[in-house]
Amino acid sequence: MELDPDMIVGKEIATLLSNGVYPPIFHRFRAIGLYVIRIFKDFQWIYVIVDDRVPVSLKTGLPVFGRCQAAHELWVPIIEKAYAKLHGCYENLVSGYVDEGIQELTGMQPEKILIRNEKTGLFPHKMIEQYYGGENGFWDFLLARDSDGCLLGCSIKGNGKEGPLVIDGQPTGLILNHAYGINDVMELEDPNDKNNKLRLLRLRNPWGNSEWLGAWSGDSPEVKKYKRVIERYIHSLPPDEQFDLDADDGTFLMHYDDWKDHMSTLFLNCDFPEDWTGVRFQSKWTKSNSGGLPNVNQQDIKERYATNPQFMIRPAYDCELMFSMTQTGGRLPKEGQYLDYPFAETLHYAAAGVFKLNQG
């Protein structure tokens, strides 16, 4: 049944806009060549309406910016056009993080986990290993998040460098300051050693080319040795996820050890199970409650720190709790101003502290 938008008012509109990606109020747009894209921005769903006219190259006739691998598909440039309309222009879409982009498409909670940091020598993922129980902890963490339906990605920090990652004069096929999607985390049976599991990740370069050249790449000894195992795995995937290891299509396998040694950052977006409960608080720092940090152990400094915004939480029973603090993004134009990524002019450093309060 088609609904007449003129008959929909007030709460009815709010209800329709919250029911699904394409609520009935938008169904008739399709007939006149309009598309409605739902984007999660500044902690709320925003509906952006665009047509199917996209900028194309006069030389190739192809879309100038993002495009689908299949020439007859338009969903990538349509989504990109909606992003450009929301942010003022295509140029404002340059750079960003995987998890933040996924959040804007899905509403899933983003999280960044530093795998390694050559400058400091810190390996934060080791804390996860301890939490999950020993040296296998980070792998168990990846398996758990993958099975939870989280969306995963990763990147290699360039520390000021751009372009291909070359180690000891040998190209790796990986690219610095470039994001990869993690499409699968799996343990495959090793027919030569029943007590051993093959820990592999299936990654994809969104460019659709330029793949990893090391162990478990298309023509590697590992792939030749375990060809039947890999073919069985590929055939077990849904048709639209099956891939050809020999093709330069951006999809490739990496062993967990190689992945952990080369990647710097893990991006994930949590799709919380139905039995989880969420709550969102809105607050802000003002002149009266900006208490700073307790950088000196003095009573007046600690009392000043206590004026910062606080939220008291008392779980009814033992549970796992996740919290995130975020602020309005700088990508949206401000009064006609267009700022460069990472928008240092609009974003502010902030610290979050977690304390256990005694009775009373």
Backbone torsions as a table, in degrees:
resi	resn	phi	psi	omega
1	MET	NA	126.1	176.5
2	GLU	-82.3	137.9	179.4
3	LEU	-100.9	140.1	177.2
4	ASP	-83.5	116.0	-178.8
5	PRO	-57.3	-27.9	-179.3
6	ASP	-66.9	-20.6	-178.8
7	MET	-89.9	-6.1	-173.8
8	ILE	-100.8	123.3	-177.9
9	VAL	-136.8	160.1	169.5
10	GLY	49.2	-122.2	-175.3
11	LYS	-62.0	-29.7	-179.3
12	GLU	-63.3	-39.9	177.6
13	ILE	-63.8	-46.4	179.7
14	ALA	-58.5	-39.9	-179.7
15	THR	-66.2	-45.2	-179.4
16	LEU	-63.3	-40.8	-177.4
17	LEU	-68.6	-18.5	-178.7
18	SER	-96.4	-3.1	-176.7
19	ASN	-102.2	86.2	172.8
20	GLY	88.4	170.8	-176.8
21	VAL	-71.9	-37.5	-179.9
22	TYR	-122.7	81.3	178.1
23	PRO	-61.1	158.5	-177.5
24	PRO	-55.1	-29.0	-178.2
25	ILE	-60.6	-22.0	-177.3
26	PHE	-100.7	-4.8	-171.9
27	HIS	-59.6	-39.3	-175.3
28	ARG	-73.6	-13.3	177.8
29	PHE	-62.0	-32.7	-175.5
30	ARG	-59.8	-35.2	-176.1
31	ALA	-68.3	-20.1	-179.5
32	ILE	-112.2	21.4	171.9
33	GLY	77.4	23.5	176.9
34	LEU	-107.3	149.4	179.6
35	TYR	-125.0	145.8	178.1
36	VAL	-115.8	119.5	179.8
37	ILE	-110.3	128.4	179.7
38	ARG	-95.7	122.5	-177.2
39	ILE	-125.7	131.2	179.2
40	PHE	-87.5	104.7	-173.0
41	LYS	-133.5	134.2	-179.0
42	ASP	50.8	43.2	170.1
43	PHE	69.6	25.6	175.2
44	GLN	-152.5	157.7	177.7
45	TRP	-81.5	129.2	177.1
46	ILE	-119.6	132.1	-179.9
47	TYR	-99.9	122.9	-177.7
48	VAL	-113.7	128.8	-177.8
49	ILE	-104.9	126.3	179.8
50	VAL	-136.2	161.1	171.7
51	ASP	-98.9	-173.2	-174.7
52	ASP	-102.4	22.3	174.9
53	ARG	-88.9	116.7	-177.7
54	VAL	-125.6	150.9	178.9
55	PRO	-66.1	132.4	-179.7
56	VAL	-127.0	160.2	178.5
57	SER	-81.2	133.4	178.0
58	LEU	-67.0	-27.0	-178.5
59	LYS	-77.8	-45.0	-173.5
60	THR	-103.1	-21.2	-175.2
61	GLY	76.3	4.9	-179.4
62	LEU	-96.7	156.7	176.0
63	PRO	-53.9	139.5	-176.8
64	VAL	-68.0	-36.6	-174.0
65	PHE	-105.4	-129.9	-178.1
66	GLY	-66.0	144.0	177.5
67	ARG	-150.9	160.2	179.8
68	CYS	-79.8	155.9	177.6
69	GLN	-66.4	-39.3	176.1
70	ALA	-83.3	123.5	-172.0
71	ALA	-62.2	-26.4	-176.7
72	HIS	-84.6	-5.2	-179.2
73	GLU	-95.1	143.3	-174.9
74	LEU	-124.8	5.6	-170.4
75	TRP	-65.2	-33.7	179.2
76	VAL	-66.2	-53.8	178.9
77	PRO	-64.1	-28.0	178.1
78	ILE	-68.0	-46.4	177.7
79	ILE	-61.9	-42.7	-179.1
80	GLU	-63.5	-38.2	178.6
81	LYS	-64.8	-39.0	177.7
82	ALA	-63.9	-40.5	176.6
83	TYR	-61.9	-44.1	-178.8
84	ALA	-64.6	-39.1	178.9
85	LYS	-64.5	-43.0	-179.5
86	LEU	-64.1	-35.8	-174.4
87	HIS	-100.3	4.2	173.7
88	GLY	101.8	-34.2	179.5
89	CYS	-170.9	167.0	179.3
90	TYR	-65.0	-33.8	-176.6
91	GLU	-61.3	-29.0	-179.0
92	ASN	-74.6	-0.8	178.3
93	LEU	-93.3	-2.2	-175.2
94	VAL	-67.4	132.3	174.2
95	SER	69.9	165.9	-179.2
96	GLY	144.5	-177.6	-179.0
97	TYR	-112.3	148.8	-178.8
98	VAL	-57.2	-49.5	-172.8
99	ASP	-65.5	-33.6	179.1
100	GLU	-70.7	-38.4	176.5
101	GLY	-64.5	-41.8	179.3
102	ILE	-65.6	-38.6	178.0
103	GLN	-59.1	-40.1	-177.9
104	GLU	-70.1	-22.8	177.1
105	LEU	-88.2	-30.1	-169.9
106	THR	-120.3	-23.2	-173.0
107	GLY	82.6	0.1	-179.0
108	MET	-70.0	148.4	-176.9
109	GLN	-72.0	121.9	-177.8
110	PRO	-84.8	154.0	176.5
111	GLU	-152.9	137.8	175.2
112	LYS	-112.7	134.4	177.7
113	ILE	-126.7	119.3	179.1
114	LEU	-75.1	122.3	-179.8
115	ILE	-84.0	-39.8	178.8
116	ARG	-158.6	157.0	179.3
117	ASN	-143.3	102.9	-174.8
118	GLU	-64.0	-31.0	-177.6
119	LYS	-66.5	-43.1	-176.8
120	THR	-97.7	-18.1	-175.7
121	GLY	76.1	10.7	-179.3
122	LEU	-85.9	145.9	178.6
123	PHE	-130.4	80.2	-174.2
124	PRO	-58.4	-26.7	-178.3
125	HIS	-64.8	-16.7	178.4
126	LYS	-65.6	-27.5	174.6
127	MET	-64.5	-36.5	177.1
128	ILE	-67.0	-40.1	178.2
129	GLU	-58.8	-42.3	179.4
130	GLN	-65.2	-40.4	-178.6
131	TYR	-64.9	-39.3	-178.0
132	TYR	-89.8	-4.4	172.3
133	GLY	101.5	73.1	169.5
134	GLY	91.9	-165.1	-170.8
135	GLU	-67.7	-19.9	177.8
136	ASN	-88.4	1.8	-171.5
137	GLY	-61.4	-41.8	-177.2
138	PHE	-69.3	-37.7	176.1
139	TRP	-64.3	-43.5	177.6
140	ASP	-61.9	-36.0	177.3
141	PHE	-62.7	-44.8	179.0
142	LEU	-62.7	-44.7	178.8
143	LEU	-60.3	-42.9	-178.2
144	ALA	-65.2	-44.0	-179.2
145	ARG	-67.7	-35.9	178.0
146	ASP	-65.9	-43.5	-179.7
147	SER	-70.4	-23.2	176.7
148	ASP	-74.4	-9.3	-178.5
149	GLY	88.8	14.8	177.1
150	CYS	-69.1	150.0	174.5
151	LEU	-95.7	130.7	-170.1
152	LEU	-121.7	150.7	174.4
153	GLY	-154.4	173.8	-178.5
154	CYS	-157.2	166.2	178.8
155	SER	-155.8	166.4	178.8
156	ILE	-114.7	120.0	-179.1
157	LYS	-72.0	128.5	-176.8
158	GLY	-88.1	-15.6	-177.1
159	ASN	49.6	50.4	178.3
160	GLY	93.0	-10.7	-179.4
161	LYS	-100.1	152.8	177.2
162	GLU	-127.5	164.4	173.7
163	GLY	94.0	-164.9	-174.6
164	PRO	-63.5	146.3	174.5
165	LEU	-87.9	118.0	179.8
166	VAL	-117.9	127.5	-179.2
167	ILE	-121.2	123.0	-178.8
168	ASP	53.2	39.9	177.2
169	GLY	79.6	-1.7	-178.2
170	GLN	-107.0	127.2	176.5
171	PRO	-68.3	139.7	179.5
172	THR	-98.0	-15.7	-174.7
173	GLY	87.9	-13.6	179.3
174	LEU	-87.3	160.8	-174.0
175	ILE	-124.7	133.3	178.9
176	LEU	-71.5	146.6	178.7
177	ASN	54.6	39.8	-177.9
178	HIS	-133.3	140.3	-175.4
179	ALA	-96.2	141.5	176.0
180	TYR	-122.2	142.9	172.5
181	GLY	-85.6	140.8	173.6
182	ILE	-101.2	106.7	-175.2
183	ASN	-86.9	-19.6	-179.3
184	ASP	-163.0	148.0	172.6
185	VAL	-127.2	118.6	-171.8
186	MET	-144.9	156.9	171.8
187	GLU	-115.5	118.9	-180.0
188	LEU	-105.4	149.0	178.8
189	GLU	-69.1	135.3	174.5
190	ASP	-95.5	107.2	-176.9
191	PRO	-63.4	-19.5	-179.8
192	ASN	-88.3	-12.6	-178.8
193	ASP	-152.9	98.4	-175.3
194	LYS	-63.8	-21.6	-179.9
195	ASN	-87.8	-2.2	-176.0
196	ASN	-111.7	138.5	175.4
197	LYS	-110.8	138.4	176.4
198	LEU	-87.0	110.5	-176.8
199	ARG	-91.0	109.0	-174.2
200	LEU	-130.4	151.1	172.0
201	LEU	-121.4	139.7	174.4
202	ARG	-101.3	116.5	-176.7
203	LEU	-113.2	162.0	176.3
204	ARG	-141.6	129.1	170.9
205	ASN	-81.7	119.6	-176.4
206	PRO	-62.9	-13.3	175.0
207	TRP	-66.9	-22.6	-176.1
208	GLY	84.0	14.7	176.0
209	ASN	-160.6	-171.0	177.4
210	SER	59.3	88.8	-174.1
211	GLU	-114.9	165.9	174.5
212	TRP	-59.3	137.0	-175.8
213	LEU	-108.4	-0.3	-175.3
214	GLY	-88.0	-151.6	-177.9
215	ALA	-56.4	137.8	179.9
216	TRP	73.8	10.4	171.9
217	SER	-78.7	175.4	-169.6
218	GLY	-46.6	-49.0	-173.2
219	ASP	-110.7	24.4	-175.0
220	SER	-79.8	158.6	176.7
221	PRO	-58.9	-34.5	-178.9
222	GLU	-63.7	-41.7	-179.5
223	VAL	-67.3	-39.4	178.2
224	LYS	-65.0	-39.4	-178.7
225	LYS	-68.0	-39.1	-175.4
226	TYR	-111.5	33.9	-174.9
227	LYS	-57.8	-43.9	-178.7
228	ARG	-65.1	-39.9	179.3
229	VAL	-62.1	-44.1	-178.1
230	ILE	-69.4	-41.6	178.1
231	GLU	-61.6	-40.2	178.2
232	ARG	-62.7	-39.9	178.6
233	TYR	-64.9	-46.2	-178.4
234	ILE	-61.5	-41.6	-179.0
235	HIS	-70.2	-18.3	178.6
236	SER	-81.1	-10.9	-178.1
237	LEU	-80.6	156.8	172.7
238	PRO	-58.4	152.5	-176.2
239	PRO	-52.8	-38.9	-176.3
240	ASP	-77.7	-5.9	177.9
241	GLU	-107.2	-8.1	179.4
242	GLN	-68.1	146.9	-173.6
243	PHE	-143.9	165.7	178.6
244	ASP	-111.5	113.4	-178.2
245	LEU	-61.3	-26.7	-178.4
246	ASP	-80.7	-14.9	-177.3
247	ALA	-87.1	143.7	176.1
248	ASP	-88.7	73.7	-176.6
249	ASP	-114.3	9.5	177.4
250	GLY	93.5	-13.2	-179.8
251	THR	-96.3	131.3	-178.3
252	PHE	-154.1	164.2	177.7
253	LEU	-104.9	146.7	172.0
254	MET	-136.3	142.1	172.0
255	HIS	-72.3	147.5	-177.8
256	TYR	-54.4	-41.4	-178.7
257	ASP	-63.0	-43.5	178.0
258	ASP	-65.9	-41.0	179.8
259	TRP	-60.8	-45.3	-178.5
260	LYS	-68.1	-30.0	-179.5
261	ASP	-78.1	-24.5	-174.5
262	HIS	-103.8	-36.3	-176.9
263	MET	-81.0	149.4	-178.9
264	SER	-105.1	-34.5	-172.7
265	THR	-135.0	137.0	172.5
266	LEU	-104.5	129.6	174.9
267	PHE	-108.8	135.4	174.9
268	LEU	-143.3	150.7	175.8
269	ASN	-123.8	118.4	-173.6
270	CYS	-81.1	126.5	170.1
271	ASP	-102.7	92.1	-171.1
272	PHE	-64.3	141.4	176.7
273	PRO	-61.0	161.8	-176.9
274	GLU	-62.2	-27.5	-176.6
275	ASP	-83.2	2.4	174.8
276	TRP	-84.8	153.2	176.7
277	THR	-121.5	138.0	-179.2
278	GLY	-123.6	151.3	175.7
279	VAL	-143.8	143.5	-178.5
280	ARG	-121.6	130.9	176.6
281	PHE	-110.2	141.2	173.5
282	GLN	-114.5	131.8	179.8
283	SER	-155.0	-178.6	178.0
284	LYS	-160.8	158.4	173.5
285	TRP	-87.7	136.1	176.1
286	THR	-126.1	180.0	178.7
287	LYS	-61.1	-30.4	-175.5
288	SER	-85.2	-20.2	-175.8
289	ASN	-123.3	14.4	176.9
290	SER	-87.3	87.0	-171.6
291	GLY	-85.8	-3.2	-179.7
292	GLY	65.8	-162.6	-178.3
293	LEU	-103.9	151.6	177.1
294	PRO	-81.4	66.1	-173.2
295	ASN	-79.1	-7.1	175.6
296	VAL	-130.8	135.4	-176.9
297	ASN	-81.7	70.8	178.2
298	GLN	-128.2	148.7	-174.3
299	GLN	-61.0	-44.0	-178.0
300	ASP	-66.7	-34.6	178.1
301	ILE	-67.5	-41.9	179.8
302	LYS	-67.2	-36.3	177.5
303	GLU	-67.5	-37.6	176.4
304	ARG	-64.7	-42.3	179.1
305	TYR	-59.7	-34.1	-177.4
306	ALA	-69.5	-8.1	177.6
307	THR	-83.4	-8.3	176.5
308	ASN	-61.2	155.0	176.6
309	PRO	-54.9	136.9	-178.0
310	GLN	-132.9	149.3	176.7
311	PHE	-133.2	120.5	-178.2
312	MET	-91.6	129.6	-179.8
313	ILE	-127.7	128.8	176.7
314	ARG	-129.6	97.5	179.2
315	PRO	-62.1	144.3	178.5
316	ALA	-73.3	-20.8	178.5
317	TYR	-155.9	167.5	179.9
318	ASP	-59.5	132.7	-177.4
319	CYS	-157.8	168.9	172.8
320	GLU	-90.9	131.1	-176.3
321	LEU	-125.0	134.0	177.2
322	MET	-124.2	134.1	176.3
323	PHE	-131.0	154.6	-179.8
324	SER	-140.8	139.7	175.0
325	MET	-115.4	133.7	-176.0
326	THR	-143.4	166.0	180.0
327	GLN	-138.5	164.8	-178.7
328	THR	-58.1	133.4	-177.4
329	GLY	-70.3	157.1	-179.1
330	GLY	-95.0	0.9	-176.2
331	ARG	-75.9	-27.9	178.7
332	LEU	-69.1	136.9	-179.2
333	PRO	-64.1	139.8	179.2
334	LYS	-112.6	110.1	176.7
335	GLU	49.4	46.0	177.4
336	GLY	82.2	-2.7	179.3
337	GLN	-88.2	139.2	176.0
338	TYR	-119.7	114.7	-173.6
339	LEU	-103.4	158.5	-179.5
340	ASP	-88.6	146.6	174.6
341	TYR	-62.5	139.0	10.1
342	PRO	-95.6	27.3	171.4
343	PHE	61.2	48.0	-178.1
344	ALA	-61.3	-24.5	-178.2
345	GLU	-69.1	-24.7	-174.4
346	THR	-111.5	-19.5	-177.2
347	LEU	-97.0	144.4	-175.6
348	HIS	-124.9	143.6	175.9
349	TYR	-70.0	142.6	178.6
350	ALA	-147.9	151.3	179.4
351	ALA	-121.4	144.3	177.2
352	ALA	-119.8	132.2	178.8
353	GLY	-116.9	144.1	178.2
354	VAL	-117.8	123.9	-177.0
355	PHE	-128.5	147.2	172.5
356	LYS	-95.9	122.7	-178.9
357	LEU	-94.3	134.4	176.3
358	ASN	-76.6	163.4	-179.1
359	GLN	-57.4	128.8	179.2
360	GLY	84.1	NA	NA
